[in-house]
Amino acid sequence: MLLPDNVHPELSIYYNGSIIINELNKKPNQKILELYTNIKELYDMSFLY
């Protein structure tokens, strides 16, 4: 069985991108700072990779 090298999917750009896209689908007309605060509150995502 092959295991992925990335054991922390929350560090993946694809995972974080999917969270951002889902939030934009919920409320499409968000300003960038509103989107940032919503994602930071819900997922505690770091934007400093």
PyMOL Python script that loads the backbone (N, CA, C, O; Angstrom):
from pymol import cmd

cmd.read_pdbstr("""\
ATOM      1  N   MET A   1       0.840  -1.170   0.000  1.00  0.00           N
ATOM      2  CA  MET A   1       0.000   0.000   0.000  1.00  0.00           C
ATOM      3  C   MET A   1       0.891   1.240   0.000  1.00  0.00           C
ATOM      4  O   MET A   1       1.839   1.341   0.778  1.00  0.00           O
ATOM      5  N   LEU A   2       0.575   2.160  -0.867  1.00  0.00           N
ATOM      6  CA  LEU A   2       1.346   3.395  -0.950  1.00  0.00           C
ATOM      7  C   LEU A   2       0.722   4.461  -0.066  1.00  0.00           C
ATOM      8  O   LEU A   2      -0.490   4.675  -0.088  1.00  0.00           O
ATOM      9  N   LEU A   3       1.553   5.117   0.699  1.00  0.00           N
ATOM     10  CA  LEU A   3       1.090   6.197   1.561  1.00  0.00           C
ATOM     11  C   LEU A   3       1.638   7.521   1.034  1.00  0.00           C
ATOM     12  O   LEU A   3       2.775   7.575   0.566  1.00  0.00           O
ATOM     13  N   PRO A   4       0.847   8.583   1.104  1.00  0.00           N
ATOM     14  CA  PRO A   4       1.354   9.875   0.644  1.00  0.00           C
ATOM     15  C   PRO A   4       2.426  10.403   1.592  1.00  0.00           C
ATOM     16  O   PRO A   4       2.432  10.098   2.785  1.00  0.00           O
ATOM     17  N   ASP A   5       3.325  11.196   1.036  1.00  0.00           N
ATOM     18  CA  ASP A   5       4.383  11.794   1.848  1.00  0.00           C
ATOM     19  C   ASP A   5       3.826  12.841   2.803  1.00  0.00           C
ATOM     20  O   ASP A   5       4.370  13.060   3.885  1.00  0.00           O
ATOM     21  N   ASN A   6       2.740  13.485   2.394  1.00  0.00           N
ATOM     22  CA  ASN A   6       2.173  14.569   3.178  1.00  0.00           C
ATOM     23  C   ASN A   6       1.199  14.007   4.212  1.00  0.00           C
ATOM     24  O   ASN A   6       0.056  13.687   3.884  1.00  0.00           O
ATOM     25  N   VAL A   7       1.652  13.887   5.457  1.00  0.00           N
ATOM     26  CA  VAL A   7       0.791  13.354   6.503  1.00  0.00           C
ATOM     27  C   VAL A   7      -0.040  14.446   7.170  1.00  0.00           C
ATOM     28  O   VAL A   7      -0.875  14.153   8.026  1.00  0.00           O
ATOM     29  N   HIS A   8       0.179  15.690   6.789  1.00  0.00           N
ATOM     30  CA  HIS A   8      -0.578  16.825   7.312  1.00  0.00           C
ATOM     31  C   HIS A   8      -1.259  17.535   6.147  1.00  0.00           C
ATOM     32  O   HIS A   8      -0.698  18.482   5.596  1.00  0.00           O
ATOM     33  N   PRO A   9      -2.453  17.099   5.764  1.00  0.00           N
ATOM     34  CA  PRO A   9      -3.108  17.710   4.599  1.00  0.00           C
ATOM     35  C   PRO A   9      -3.443  19.179   4.800  1.00  0.00           C
ATOM     36  O   PRO A   9      -3.589  19.914   3.823  1.00  0.00           O
ATOM     37  N   GLU A  10      -3.570  19.626   6.056  1.00  0.00           N
ATOM     38  CA  GLU A  10      -3.882  21.033   6.288  1.00  0.00           C
ATOM     39  C   GLU A  10      -2.734  21.959   5.876  1.00  0.00           C
ATOM     40  O   GLU A  10      -2.916  23.175   5.809  1.00  0.00           O
ATOM     41  N   LEU A  11      -1.567  21.398   5.601  1.00  0.00           N
ATOM     42  CA  LEU A  11      -0.442  22.189   5.121  1.00  0.00           C
ATOM     43  C   LEU A  11      -0.380  22.229   3.596  1.00  0.00           C
ATOM     44  O   LEU A  11       0.482  22.899   3.029  1.00  0.00           O
ATOM     45  N   SER A  12      -1.272  21.528   2.943  1.00  0.00           N
ATOM     46  CA  SER A  12      -1.291  21.456   1.484  1.00  0.00           C
ATOM     47  C   SER A  12      -1.979  22.676   0.888  1.00  0.00           C
ATOM     48  O   SER A  12      -2.995  23.137   1.408  1.00  0.00           O
ATOM     49  N   ILE A  13      -1.434  23.190  -0.189  1.00  0.00           N
ATOM     50  CA  ILE A  13      -2.054  24.324  -0.875  1.00  0.00           C
ATOM     51  C   ILE A  13      -3.398  23.920  -1.470  1.00  0.00           C
ATOM     52  O   ILE A  13      -4.297  24.753  -1.579  1.00  0.00           O
ATOM     53  N   TYR A  14      -3.546  22.667  -1.853  1.00  0.00           N
ATOM     54  CA  TYR A  14      -4.817  22.193  -2.414  1.00  0.00           C
ATOM     55  C   TYR A  14      -5.904  22.159  -1.340  1.00  0.00           C
ATOM     56  O   TYR A  14      -7.044  22.543  -1.600  1.00  0.00           O
ATOM     57  N   TYR A  15      -5.564  21.710  -0.160  1.00  0.00           N
ATOM     58  CA  TYR A  15      -6.510  21.666   0.954  1.00  0.00           C
ATOM     59  C   TYR A  15      -6.941  23.082   1.329  1.00  0.00           C
ATOM     60  O   TYR A  15      -8.133  23.359   1.467  1.00  0.00           O
ATOM     61  N   ASN A  16      -5.976  23.964   1.492  1.00  0.00           N
ATOM     62  CA  ASN A  16      -6.287  25.347   1.852  1.00  0.00           C
ATOM     63  C   ASN A  16      -7.052  26.051   0.743  1.00  0.00           C
ATOM     64  O   ASN A  16      -7.947  26.849   1.020  1.00  0.00           O
ATOM     65  N   GLY A  17      -6.712  25.767  -0.501  1.00  0.00           N
ATOM     66  CA  GLY A  17      -7.449  26.343  -1.625  1.00  0.00           C
ATOM     67  C   GLY A  17      -8.886  25.878  -1.655  1.00  0.00           C
ATOM     68  O   GLY A  17      -9.781  26.652  -1.993  1.00  0.00           O
ATOM     69  N   SER A  18      -9.123  24.622  -1.306  1.00  0.00           N
ATOM     70  CA  SER A  18     -10.503  24.119  -1.295  1.00  0.00           C
ATOM     71  C   SER A  18     -11.325  24.788  -0.202  1.00  0.00           C
ATOM     72  O   SER A  18     -12.518  25.028  -0.386  1.00  0.00           O
ATOM     73  N   ILE A  19     -10.707  25.088   0.926  1.00  0.00           N
ATOM     74  CA  ILE A  19     -11.405  25.807   1.997  1.00  0.00           C
ATOM     75  C   ILE A  19     -11.777  27.206   1.529  1.00  0.00           C
ATOM     76  O   ILE A  19     -12.897  27.662   1.762  1.00  0.00           O
ATOM     77  N   ILE A  20     -10.853  27.884   0.878  1.00  0.00           N
ATOM     78  CA  ILE A  20     -11.115  29.240   0.381  1.00  0.00           C
ATOM     79  C   ILE A  20     -12.210  29.224  -0.673  1.00  0.00           C
ATOM     80  O   ILE A  20     -13.101  30.074  -0.654  1.00  0.00           O
ATOM     81  N   ILE A  21     -12.155  28.272  -1.588  1.00  0.00           N
ATOM     82  CA  ILE A  21     -13.187  28.174  -2.632  1.00  0.00           C
ATOM     83  C   ILE A  21     -14.550  27.876  -2.020  1.00  0.00           C
ATOM     84  O   ILE A  21     -15.554  28.446  -2.447  1.00  0.00           O
ATOM     85  N   ASN A  22     -14.601  26.992  -1.027  1.00  0.00           N
ATOM     86  CA  ASN A  22     -15.878  26.699  -0.363  1.00  0.00           C
ATOM     87  C   ASN A  22     -16.453  27.933   0.313  1.00  0.00           C
ATOM     88  O   ASN A  22     -17.659  28.174   0.244  1.00  0.00           O
ATOM     89  N   GLU A  23     -15.610  28.711   0.961  1.00  0.00           N
ATOM     90  CA  GLU A  23     -16.091  29.938   1.605  1.00  0.00           C
ATOM     91  C   GLU A  23     -16.575  30.948   0.571  1.00  0.00           C
ATOM     92  O   GLU A  23     -17.563  31.646   0.801  1.00  0.00           O
ATOM     93  N   LEU A  24     -15.889  31.029  -0.561  1.00  0.00           N
ATOM     94  CA  LEU A  24     -16.329  31.944  -1.621  1.00  0.00           C
ATOM     95  C   LEU A  24     -17.626  31.468  -2.261  1.00  0.00           C
ATOM     96  O   LEU A  24     -18.433  32.289  -2.698  1.00  0.00           O
ATOM     97  N   ASN A  25     -17.840  30.165  -2.323  1.00  0.00           N
ATOM     98  CA  ASN A  25     -19.104  29.644  -2.850  1.00  0.00           C
ATOM     99  C   ASN A  25     -20.268  29.938  -1.911  1.00  0.00           C
ATOM    100  O   ASN A  25     -21.388  30.171  -2.366  1.00  0.00           O
ATOM    101  N   LYS A  26     -20.011  29.928  -0.607  1.00  0.00           N
ATOM    102  CA  LYS A  26     -21.061  30.232   0.362  1.00  0.00           C
ATOM    103  C   LYS A  26     -21.493  31.692   0.273  1.00  0.00           C
ATOM    104  O   LYS A  26     -22.682  32.004   0.339  1.00  0.00           O
ATOM    105  N   LYS A  27     -20.518  32.578   0.122  1.00  0.00           N
ATOM    106  CA  LYS A  27     -20.793  34.017   0.061  1.00  0.00           C
ATOM    107  C   LYS A  27     -19.861  34.620  -0.993  1.00  0.00           C
ATOM    108  O   LYS A  27     -18.737  35.005  -0.671  1.00  0.00           O
ATOM    109  N   PRO A  28     -20.311  34.707  -2.242  1.00  0.00           N
ATOM    110  CA  PRO A  28     -19.421  35.086  -3.347  1.00  0.00           C
ATOM    111  C   PRO A  28     -18.893  36.520  -3.317  1.00  0.00           C
ATOM    112  O   PRO A  28     -17.809  36.772  -3.843  1.00  0.00           O
ATOM    113  N   ASN A  29     -19.609  37.453  -2.729  1.00  0.00           N
ATOM    114  CA  ASN A  29     -19.200  38.858  -2.809  1.00  0.00           C
ATOM    115  C   ASN A  29     -18.478  39.333  -1.555  1.00  0.00           C
ATOM    116  O   ASN A  29     -18.762  40.415  -1.041  1.00  0.00           O
ATOM    117  N   GLN A  30     -17.560  38.536  -1.072  1.00  0.00           N
ATOM    118  CA  GLN A  30     -16.781  38.920   0.102  1.00  0.00           C
ATOM    119  C   GLN A  30     -15.585  39.756  -0.315  1.00  0.00           C
ATOM    120  O   GLN A  30     -14.975  39.520  -1.357  1.00  0.00           O
ATOM    121  N   LYS A  31     -15.266  40.720   0.503  1.00  0.00           N
ATOM    122  CA  LYS A  31     -14.015  41.450   0.311  1.00  0.00           C
ATOM    123  C   LYS A  31     -12.891  40.588   0.873  1.00  0.00           C
ATOM    124  O   LYS A  31     -13.128  39.689   1.679  1.00  0.00           O
ATOM    125  N   ILE A  32     -11.674  40.870   0.441  1.00  0.00           N
ATOM    126  CA  ILE A  32     -10.540  40.021   0.794  1.00  0.00           C
ATOM    127  C   ILE A  32     -10.315  39.969   2.308  1.00  0.00           C
ATOM    128  O   ILE A  32      -9.984  38.911   2.843  1.00  0.00           O
ATOM    129  N   LEU A  33     -10.487  41.085   2.998  1.00  0.00           N
ATOM    130  CA  LEU A  33     -10.287  41.075   4.448  1.00  0.00           C
ATOM    131  C   LEU A  33     -11.406  40.344   5.175  1.00  0.00           C
ATOM    132  O   LEU A  33     -11.169  39.701   6.198  1.00  0.00           O
ATOM    133  N   GLU A  34     -12.613  40.437   4.656  1.00  0.00           N
ATOM    134  CA  GLU A  34     -13.733  39.687   5.226  1.00  0.00           C
ATOM    135  C   GLU A  34     -13.503  38.185   5.043  1.00  0.00           C
ATOM    136  O   GLU A  34     -13.735  37.400   5.963  1.00  0.00           O
ATOM    137  N   LEU A  35     -13.052  37.797   3.866  1.00  0.00           N
ATOM    138  CA  LEU A  35     -12.737  36.393   3.594  1.00  0.00           C
ATOM    139  C   LEU A  35     -11.637  35.909   4.530  1.00  0.00           C
ATOM    140  O   LEU A  35     -11.728  34.817   5.091  1.00  0.00           O
ATOM    141  N   TYR A  36     -10.609  36.717   4.696  1.00  0.00           N
ATOM    142  CA  TYR A  36      -9.495  36.370   5.580  1.00  0.00           C
ATOM    143  C   TYR A  36      -9.975  36.150   7.012  1.00  0.00           C
ATOM    144  O   TYR A  36      -9.628  35.144   7.631  1.00  0.00           O
ATOM    145  N   THR A  37     -10.772  37.081   7.544  1.00  0.00           N
ATOM    146  CA  THR A  37     -11.230  36.945   8.930  1.00  0.00           C
ATOM    147  C   THR A  37     -12.173  35.756   9.102  1.00  0.00           C
ATOM    148  O   THR A  37     -12.121  35.069  10.123  1.00  0.00           O
ATOM    149  N   ASN A  38     -13.032  35.508   8.118  1.00  0.00           N
ATOM    150  CA  ASN A  38     -13.932  34.350   8.200  1.00  0.00           C
ATOM    151  C   ASN A  38     -13.152  33.042   8.232  1.00  0.00           C
ATOM    152  O   ASN A  38     -13.433  32.166   9.049  1.00  0.00           O
ATOM    153  N   ILE A  39     -12.186  32.913   7.355  1.00  0.00           N
ATOM    154  CA  ILE A  39     -11.396  31.677   7.296  1.00  0.00           C
ATOM    155  C   ILE A  39     -10.536  31.535   8.548  1.00  0.00           C
ATOM    156  O   ILE A  39     -10.392  30.437   9.085  1.00  0.00           O
ATOM    157  N   LYS A  40      -9.974  32.630   9.003  1.00  0.00           N
ATOM    158  CA  LYS A  40      -9.139  32.590  10.207  1.00  0.00           C
ATOM    159  C   LYS A  40      -9.955  32.161  11.423  1.00  0.00           C
ATOM    160  O   LYS A  40      -9.471  31.386  12.248  1.00  0.00           O
ATOM    161  N   GLU A  41     -11.195  32.658  11.542  1.00  0.00           N
ATOM    162  CA  GLU A  41     -12.052  32.286  12.668  1.00  0.00           C
ATOM    163  C   GLU A  41     -12.502  30.827  12.592  1.00  0.00           C
ATOM    164  O   GLU A  41     -12.501  30.121  13.600  1.00  0.00           O
ATOM    165  N   LEU A  42     -12.885  30.381  11.403  1.00  0.00           N
ATOM    166  CA  LEU A  42     -13.443  29.037  11.261  1.00  0.00           C
ATOM    167  C   LEU A  42     -12.386  27.938  11.260  1.00  0.00           C
ATOM    168  O   LEU A  42     -12.599  26.871  11.834  1.00  0.00           O
ATOM    169  N   TYR A  43     -11.260  28.191  10.624  1.00  0.00           N
ATOM    170  CA  TYR A  43     -10.282  27.126  10.403  1.00  0.00           C
ATOM    171  C   TYR A  43      -8.921  27.383  11.036  1.00  0.00           C
ATOM    172  O   TYR A  43      -8.060  26.502  11.034  1.00  0.00           O
ATOM    173  N   ASP A  44      -8.719  28.582  11.578  1.00  0.00           N
ATOM    174  CA  ASP A  44      -7.430  28.963  12.153  1.00  0.00           C
ATOM    175  C   ASP A  44      -6.283  28.665  11.185  1.00  0.00           C
ATOM    176  O   ASP A  44      -5.249  28.120  11.569  1.00  0.00           O
ATOM    177  N   MET A  45      -6.493  29.033   9.931  1.00  0.00           N
ATOM    178  CA  MET A  45      -5.511  28.808   8.882  1.00  0.00           C
ATOM    179  C   MET A  45      -4.411  29.867   8.962  1.00  0.00           C
ATOM    180  O   MET A  45      -4.695  31.052   9.132  1.00  0.00           O
ATOM    181  N   SER A  46      -3.184  29.443   8.841  1.00  0.00           N
ATOM    182  CA  SER A  46      -2.067  30.370   8.802  1.00  0.00           C
ATOM    183  C   SER A  46      -1.786  30.742   7.353  1.00  0.00           C
ATOM    184  O   SER A  46      -1.787  29.887   6.468  1.00  0.00           O
ATOM    185  N   PHE A  47      -1.547  32.020   7.125  1.00  0.00           N
ATOM    186  CA  PHE A  47      -1.251  32.486   5.776  1.00  0.00           C
ATOM    187  C   PHE A  47       0.229  32.803   5.617  1.00  0.00           C
ATOM    188  O   PHE A  47       0.619  33.493   4.676  1.00  0.00           O
ATOM    189  N   LEU A  48       1.044  32.307   6.520  1.00  0.00           N
ATOM    190  CA  LEU A  48       2.475  32.606   6.512  1.00  0.00           C
ATOM    191  C   LEU A  48       3.305  31.362   6.229  1.00  0.00           C
ATOM    192  O   LEU A  48       4.121  30.968   7.063  1.00  0.00           O
ATOM    193  N   TYR A  49       3.120  30.744   5.092  1.00  0.00           N
ATOM    194  CA  TYR A  49       3.895  29.542   4.775  1.00  0.00           C
ATOM    195  C   TYR A  49       5.199  29.912   4.188  1.00  0.00           C
ATOM    196  O   TYR A  49       5.997  29.037   3.854  1.00  0.00           O
TER     197      TYR A  49
END
""", "prot")
cmd.dss("prot")
cmd.show_as("cartoon", "prot")
cmd.util.cbc("prot")
cmd.orient("prot")
